[in-house]
Amino acid sequence: MIELGLHTDNWRPLSGNFQIAAETAVKYGLKHIEFAAIHGQYFIQAMGYEPGISLQSNPRALRRYCDEKGLMVSQIDGAYPLMGPDGSTFGVQYVQQSIRFAAELGCPMVDTIDGAIEVEGLTKEEVFRITCDNYRQCLSWAEDYGVIINVEPHGPYTTDAEFMERLFSHFESEHLRFNFDTGNTFIAGKDPLEYLKIFRKYLSHAHIKDVSKELAEAVRGKETGIACSEVPIGGGVNADNIRKCIDYLKETNWSGVVSIECYGTDDNIRDSVEFLRGLVA
């Protein structure tokens, strides 16, 4: 069964906080929510203008809050780029602590990505070697805590199907899985459905983004990822691809959560929920 959720990051462009996102999820009858992890403290979040959650906060208190709202956290977005030397220095500990927090929260998954650009001065083979070392360090935590690490297509390495296939086959671990993203694969110039088919066997979670006509004309094939859709899901040029992807997941009997990623205005969320409910029903 495919279930709908939303990413609290939808409210970041609007300077909204986690509570606003949670209340919106409840308003539209959603049972799942996803949020970005902050490794340390971020003063904007403390002031109430950022929807991420600090890993230094109390996960038990957050769990109580979500339980009271009837919400489950489908995934924590611990997306400090893991590909390259910065991933070794900062990303590994970022993901490890996200895994610890997820386990305390009762959340089954942590999402990971690469950066927006290729690592300067390193070949793709060198980056792959470092990436495997970084994921190995994180996977030992994932195994101990019983949490899945997802890899999301978002940058030049993760939207490269050969790189991703090598990464998954290198480990062949039940704790290393795929978080599909309809918008990132589309903006990278890929066919979202074809990219999904390649990694369907690893799929455990998905992000659903549409893309405005103007953005597609400006950057498709030049960029590899976008934070969220400016238009509601179903209101852009990626709508038909989203339909095909949802149909394919239903045909292949996939069960899991798909997170809505669009600007968190009330109209956007309402229209996105209506569009996706019609597809997953």
C-alpha positions in Angstrom: 0.0 0.0 0.0 1.3 3.5 -0.9 0.8 6.0 1.8 1.2 9.8 1.6 3.4 12.0 3.8 5.1 15.4 3.6 8.5 16.8 4.2 8.7 19.7 6.7 11.3 21.2 4.4 8.4 22.5 2.4 8.1 25.3 4.9 11.8 26.4 4.8 11.3 28.9 1.9 8.4 30.3 3.9 10.3 30.5 7.2 7.8 28.0 8.8 8.6 25.7 11.7 8.1 22.0 12.4 4.9 22.6 14.3 3.3 24.4 11.3 4.2 21.5 9.1 2.8 18.9 11.5 -0.4 20.8 11.9 -0.8 21.0 8.1 -0.3 17.2 7.8 -3.0 16.7 10.4 -5.3 19.1 8.6 -5.1 17.2 5.4 -5.3 13.7 7.0 -1.7 12.7 6.4 -0.2 10.1 8.8 3.5 10.5 7.9 6.0 13.3 8.2 9.7 13.7 7.4 12.2 16.3 8.6 15.7 17.5 8.1 18.3 16.9 10.8 20.4 19.7 12.2 23.7 18.5 13.6 24.1 21.0 16.4 22.1 24.2 16.9 20.8 26.7 14.3 19.6 29.9 15.8 17.0 30.4 13.1 15.4 27.1 14.1 15.5 28.1 17.7 13.7 31.3 16.9 10.9 29.3 15.2 11.6 30.0 11.5 13.1 26.7 10.3 11.3 23.3 10.0 14.3 21.1 10.7 15.0 19.4 14.1 18.3 19.6 16.1 19.8 16.2 16.9 20.6 17.7 20.3 16.9 18.0 21.0 14.9 15.4 23.0 13.7 12.6 20.6 11.4 11.2 23.3 9.6 14.5 23.6 9.3 14.8 19.8 7.9 11.3 19.7 5.3 12.2 22.2 4.3 15.2 20.2 4.0 13.2 17.0 2.0 10.5 18.8 -0.4 13.2 20.1 -0.9 14.4 16.5 -1.3 10.9 15.1 1.8 11.3 13.0 4.7 8.8 12.3 8.1 10.0 11.1 8.7 8.1 7.9 12.3 9.3 7.4 14.9 11.7 8.8 16.7 13.7 6.2 20.3 13.5 7.4 21.5 14.8 4.1 25.0 16.1 4.6 26.7 15.0 1.4 28.5 11.7 1.9 30.5 11.7 -1.3 34.1 12.9 -1.0 36.5 14.1 1.7 34.0 16.5 3.4 31.7 13.5 3.7 34.4 11.7 5.6 35.0 14.6 8.0 31.5 15.9 8.5 29.0 13.7 6.7 29.7 10.4 8.5 29.1 11.8 12.0 26.1 13.7 10.7 24.5 10.5 9.4 25.6 8.4 12.4 23.9 10.8 14.9 20.8 10.9 12.6 20.7 7.1 12.9 20.9 7.3 16.7 18.1 9.9 16.8 16.0 7.9 14.4 16.2 4.8 16.6 15.2 6.8 19.6 12.3 8.3 17.7 11.1 5.0 16.3 11.8 6.2 12.7 12.9 3.5 10.3 15.1 5.4 7.8 17.7 8.1 7.4 18.1 9.7 4.0 21.6 10.6 2.5 22.7 12.4 -0.7 25.7 13.8 -2.5 26.4 17.5 -3.2 25.3 19.7 -6.0 28.6 19.6 -7.8 31.4 17.1 -8.4 34.2 17.1 -5.9 37.0 19.3 -7.3 40.3 17.6 -8.0 39.1 14.0 -7.7 38.2 11.5 -10.3 34.9 9.7 -10.1 36.7 6.5 -9.2 38.5 8.3 -6.3 35.1 9.7 -5.1 33.6 6.2 -5.3 36.3 4.7 -3.1 35.8 7.4 -0.5 32.0 7.1 -0.7 32.2 3.4 0.0 34.4 4.0 3.0 32.0 6.6 4.3 28.9 4.4 3.9 30.7 1.5 5.5 31.2 3.6 8.7 27.5 4.6 8.7 26.2 1.1 7.9 27.8 -0.4 11.0 25.6 2.0 13.0 22.6 1.3 10.8 22.9 -2.4 11.5 23.3 -2.0 15.3 20.4 0.4 15.5 18.1 -1.4 13.0 17.8 1.7 10.8 17.8 1.8 7.0 20.1 4.3 5.2 18.6 5.5 2.0 20.5 7.1 -0.9 18.6 9.8 -2.8 19.4 11.0 -6.4 20.2 14.7 -5.8 23.6 15.4 -7.3 26.1 14.4 -10.1 27.0 11.1 -8.5 23.6 9.9 -7.3 21.9 10.8 -10.6 24.5 8.7 -12.4 22.9 5.2 -12.6 26.2 3.4 -13.0 27.7 5.0 -9.9 24.5 4.1 -7.9 24.4 0.6 -9.2 28.0 0.1 -8.2 27.3 1.5 -4.7 24.4 -0.7 -4.0 26.0 -3.9 -5.4 29.2 -3.1 -3.5 27.4 -3.6 -0.2 24.2 -5.6 -1.1 23.0 -4.7 2.4 19.4 -4.7 3.5 20.3 -1.5 5.4 21.3 0.4 2.3 18.3 1.3 0.2 17.0 3.8 -2.3 14.9 7.0 -1.8 13.6 7.9 -5.2 12.9 11.5 -6.2 10.7 12.4 -9.2 11.9 16.0 -9.4 15.6 15.5 -9.1 15.7 12.8 -11.7 13.6 14.9 -14.0 15.7 18.1 -13.5 18.9 16.1 -14.1 17.6 15.3 -17.6 16.6 11.7 -16.8 13.3 9.9 -17.4 12.0 9.5 -13.8 10.2 6.2 -14.6 13.2 4.6 -16.2 15.4 5.7 -13.3 12.9 4.3 -10.9 12.8 0.9 -12.7 16.6 0.5 -12.4 16.5 0.8 -8.6 13.0 -0.6 -7.8 14.4 -3.6 -6.0 16.1 -1.2 -3.5 13.2 1.2 -3.1 12.1 2.0 0.5 10.8 5.6 0.4 10.2 8.3 -2.2 10.0 12.1 -2.6 7.4 13.4 -5.0 8.3 16.8 -6.7 6.7 18.4 -9.7 8.6 21.0 -11.7 7.4 24.3 -13.1 7.6 24.9 -16.8 9.8 27.9 -16.3 12.3 26.0 -14.1 12.4 23.1 -16.5 13.2 25.3 -19.4 15.9 27.1 -17.5 17.9 24.3 -15.8 16.8 20.8 -16.9 19.9 18.9 -17.8 22.1 21.5 -16.2 21.2 21.0 -12.6 20.8 17.7 -10.7 18.4 18.6 -7.8 15.9 21.0 -6.5 14.8 21.5 -2.8 11.1 21.3 -3.5 8.5 22.2 -6.2 7.3 25.8 -6.5 4.1 24.5 -8.0 1.7 21.9 -6.5 2.2 18.3 -7.4 0.3 17.7 -10.6 0.6 21.4 -11.6 3.8 21.2 -13.5 5.5 19.6 -16.4 6.5 16.6 -14.4 3.0 15.5 -13.6 2.7 12.8 -16.2 6.0 11.3 -15.1 4.6 11.2 -11.5 1.5 9.4 -12.7 3.6 6.8 -14.5 5.8 6.3 -11.5 2.9 5.8 -9.1 1.2 3.5 -11.6 4.4 1.4 -11.8 4.7 1.2 -8.0 1.1 0.0 -7.8 1.6 -2.5 -10.6 4.7 -3.9 -8.8 2.9 -4.0 -5.4 5.3 -1.6 -3.7 4.4 -0.6 -0.2 5.8 2.5 1.5 5.6 6.2 2.0 5.9 8.9 -0.7 6.6 12.4 0.7 5.2 15.5 -0.8 7.8 18.1 -1.6 6.4 21.5 -2.7 6.3 25.0 -1.2 4.1 24.7 1.9 1.4 27.2 1.1 -2.1 25.9 1.9 -3.2 25.9 -1.7 -0.1 23.9 -2.8 -0.4 21.3 -0.1 -4.2 20.9 -0.6 -3.8 20.5 -4.4 -0.9 18.2 -4.0 -2.7 15.9 -1.6 -5.8 15.8 -3.8 -3.8 15.0 -6.9 -1.8 12.2 -5.2 -4.7 10.7 -3.4 -6.4 10.3 -6.8 -3.3 8.4 -8.0 -2.6 6.1 -5.0 -6.3 5.2 -4.4 
